[in-house]
């Protein structure tokens, strides 16, 4: 028994049909395009992993009451 209940003879029949439909030249170009896409995807995910592993720069915190001056006035009155 092969993959998921498909025997090797059935896989060979499917392969022969695919070669007959697309031809060997087109299958070669499809394979190289697919390989290039996978390579690009891997390099993009590796670049993304490098960015996430870098330590984050701390954000400059504003003054505590800079955004809400009315809160500052209430604290002075209390």
C-alpha positions in Angstrom: 0.0 0.0 0.0 1.4 3.4 -1.0 0.4 6.9 0.1 -3.1 7.1 1.5 -4.3 4.0 -0.2 -2.8 4.7 -3.6 -0.5 2.0 -4.9 2.7 2.6 -6.8 1.2 1.3 -10.1 -1.6 4.0 -9.8 1.0 6.7 -9.1 2.9 5.6 -12.3 -0.3 5.8 -14.4 -1.0 9.3 -13.1 2.6 10.3 -13.8 2.4 9.0 -17.4 -0.9 10.9 -18.0 0.6 14.1 -16.6 3.6 13.8 -18.9 1.4 13.2 -21.9 -0.8 16.2 -21.1 2.0 18.7 -20.3 5.1 17.4 -22.0 8.5 17.1 -20.5 9.7 20.7 -21.3 6.7 22.3 -19.7 7.0 20.1 -16.6 10.7 21.1 -16.3 9.8 24.8 -16.4 7.0 24.3 -14.0 9.4 22.5 -11.6 12.0 25.2 -11.8 9.4 27.9 -11.2 8.0 26.0 -8.3 11.5 25.6 -6.9 12.3 29.3 -7.3 9.1 30.2 -5.5 9.9 27.8 -2.6 13.4 29.2 -2.3 12.1 32.8 -2.3 9.5 31.9 0.4 12.2 30.3 2.6 14.5 33.3 2.3 11.6 35.7 3.1 10.7 33.7 6.2 14.3 33.5 7.3 14.6 37.3 6.9 11.4 37.7 8.9 12.7 35.4 11.7 15.9 37.5 11.9 13.8 40.7 12.3 11.7 39.2 15.1 14.8 37.9 17.0 16.4 41.3 17.1 15.8 43.1 20.4 13.1 45.7 20.2 14.2 49.3 20.7 12.6 50.9 23.7 10.1 53.6 22.9 10.7 57.0 24.4 8.0 57.5 27.0 6.4 61.0 27.0 5.9 62.9 30.2 3.2 61.3 32.4 0.8 64.2 32.1 1.8 65.5 28.6 -1.3 64.0 26.9 -3.9 65.0 29.6 -3.1 68.5 31.0 -6.6 68.6 32.6 -5.6 65.6 34.7 -2.5 67.5 35.9 -4.7 70.4 36.9 -7.0 68.1 38.9 -4.0 66.6 40.7 -2.8 70.0 41.7 -6.2 71.0 43.1 -6.5 67.8 45.2 
